[in-house]
Amino acid sequence: GATITGIAVAAPQASSYQNLFTPGVARALDATIARIIKQANLPSVAVLAAIPDRGRYVFVGGVADLRTRATRRFEQPFRIASVTKTFVATAVLQLADRGQLQKTDLLEKWFPDFPNSGKITVDDLLRMRSGIAAQSDEEINDAIYDHPTISAPTLVQQMAESAKRRDQFKPPDQEGVYTNLNYFILGGIVQKITGADVGVFITDNIIHKLGLRQTSYPIRDDLPGGLH
């Protein structure tokens, strides 16, 4: 998978545990989460609120598998989607700390043929201020829904698609626009510098070093833990 996994909660059976809030607040939270699950038609939800030395609030409900109706368990991992960008940014900044890149480095250092590569910096990519044009989330989702089993596009393919829109590029560091391609490119830079897949680098230098025992960077399409 392209994203790191961590934990989520929702529908039929629900359970909660807490020693953080007053009973009334906990009951109100339980009811609110249950209502959100129903209104949003979520298969399952997992919620954790914790304050060190004070306590925890845990809510879990719904089904882990829509076919078998297996009950959702709190410890089952789920994709954390764009929170993965935090890990990619940390990887880039680790390389900067090691002197293997600078945030002022230009994109042309690694991708010289990409539009505006002589103007876009690593920092522009980190802050979503590169000015690059790319497919919108809506376009990407439409393509996925039309061809759900097709392989995800490679970075080369995504950059080639973006390059076709060069007339839509804007000068870097002028405007912040949230575009996933910024961080796919940063992942590509990490790989070019280290020679390792960005997931391997993140696993070795962030996940393991922080002792994140319930966090992983999957390399296959399926997820561990049984959520489906």
Buried (B, 14 or more C-beta within 10 A) or exposed (E): BBBBBBBBBBBEEBEBEBEBBEEEEBEEBBEEBBEBBEEEEBBBBBBEEEEEEEEBBBBBBBBBBEEEEBBBBBEBBBBBEEEBBEBBBBBBBBBBEEEEBEBEBBBBBBBEEBBBBEBBBBBBBBBBBBBBBBBEEEEBEEEEEEEEEEEEBEBEEBBEBBBEEEEEBBEBBEEEBEBBBBBBBBBBBBBEBBEBBBBBBBBEBBBEEEEBEEBBBBEEEEBEBBBE
